[in-house]
Structures are given as structure tokens and as C-alpha cells.
Amino acid sequence: MARRSRQQERDVEAETTDGEQEETRTCPECESTNLSVSADQGELICEDCGLVLEEDNVDRGPEWRAFNHSERQQKSRVGAPTTQTMHDKGLTTQIDWKDKDAYGRSISSKKRSQMHRLRKWQERIRTKDAGERNLQFALSEIDRMASALGVPRSVREVASVIYRRALKEDLIRGRSIEGVATSCLYAACRKEGIPRSLEEVAEVSRVDQKEIGRTYRYVAQELSLEMEPVDPKQFVPRFASELELNEETIAKANEIIDISAEQGLLSGKSPTGFAAAAIYAASLLCNEKKTQREVADVAQVTEVTIRNRYQEQIEAMGFE
């Protein structure tokens, strides 16, 4: 049996001593074991009586102080977090497009041409093969469409992850990059519960709506995304805000949708058309009348759709 070295024996003794101290450490005043370290790591305090047991401990934090979030971000020594929305996850160097020096002053024409040449070569060497160029173009398209739709950053991250999975599973072959990127963004909106209809996504895309829907169904099936049906109530706040309706009308529209869904009227219907009809019916019931044309323009559906869904919902509510 091999003997332990002196350093190993000292480490074991130190661990044992620390463990015994932690087990038996109590407050000398109230004999409480509810001890905590202050936020600045400077004092050991009893939570029950407030006695300071130790002070002037070693502070292992940074030597600078920050009083708000912006100061903390400026003084932080770490780089930006990694992101899925860039093909290299944001780990490579990026040369800024501004022709300014470190003090914000304009640089000379000779330096400007040199920076332009460096910037051009930097963009070329960031992508090493066709796969990365494909990914770079697709992620830039997702970012562009997400900005046009006004969706949060989390949706862009989810859409980028879905596209990376589709690229890894070789689902892009035989399909346009824009079509797959748009379908991934639509899938991310549904996954995150952000109400965006297929028509709205098609408006900001360069691809036909029919192709987006077909590609979305294929990607969702191959990647087993398990999408839940869209709830029409998700569209009500946004449509009502654009129509400037009050809270009473919004609550009534949600009630109409709930009652209609309980009777099975929602199956096979467009969620945007169903929400638009509920808003129209609620506006009439709450004496805040909006025309079918106004509601149809906001919801991007036809007036015929609103009339058909409206009749069904009114019958479900028991009105004639």
C-alpha cells in the first residue's frame, strides 16, 4: 500500500478541520447556526441577532465599483456572450464600420482605405467553406425578418437553433435557404408563444406563403418540434391595441373565444380570423363599435371570414 505524501496529509487535515468548524460554527450571543456572508463578502453576520462574527474578510470580487447596470457593463472585462444568431457564435473579431480612432476622431484617407481593405478581408476569412456561408446568409435573413416583425431576441435565438438543426440533418438540400429560414422563424414564434400569423411572416419574407407553409410542416415533422395549436386569445391584445379598444372589450372577446372553443367551434378555423370575429362581436356588445373593414385590415383577414365566424360565435353565446 502506497504511503501518502506530507502535502496530501496536510490537505486532508485542513479539510477535516474546515468541516468541523463549519459543523460547529454558532453565534456566541444567541447560539444560532443561521450565519451568512454579506453581499460584499466583507462580514460574517448572524441572521437572528445581527451580530458581526468576522469582518475585513478577503474580497475576491473586482477592485472597481459600479452603481448601476451601465457602469457594470462598461467596466466588465469579459467579452460579449456567445449567440446562436451568428454563424461563428460571435467568437471571431469584427472590425467596426465607423472610420474613427479610439478617441472618436476621423482617421486620414490613407488609414481609411487601409481599414476598408482589412474589413473586406476580415469578412472573407470569417467563412471558410460553403456551409458556413450558407449559415451566415440564413441567420442574417432570420435577423432581418425578426426585426421587421418586431419579435424579441429570444425568438431569434430559437429560430437560429432550429435552422442549425435543420442544416445538420441535411433538410436544406433541394429547398431554398430563404424558405427554410422563414419557416424556422415561424416555428420559433409558435414555440415562444409570440402571435405572428403565416401571412405576416410571408409579408417580410422573399418567399411565397405556400412554400413557407409546406417547408414549415416538413421541418416540424423531421425535427419533431411538437407544435401546439395556436390559441386565438394570443392575437387579441395586439389587435385590440391597434384598434384602441378598452379592457372591457378585450375581456369580452376572450370570453367569447373561451365559450366558442368549449363548443368545438375552433377546430379547423384560422386563429386570426377567429380572434378578429371575437373582437368585432365584443366591440358591438360593449358599445365600442368597430366596422368589419377596420377589424379585417388589422387582422389581415377578409370581411367574409369575420362575418362567418361572427355568426357562429353569436349563436354559441346564445344571442339571436
Beta strands, then each sheet from edge to edge (+ up, - down):
strand 1: 35-37
strand 2: 43-46
strand 3: 52-55
sheet 1: 1+ 2- 3+
end
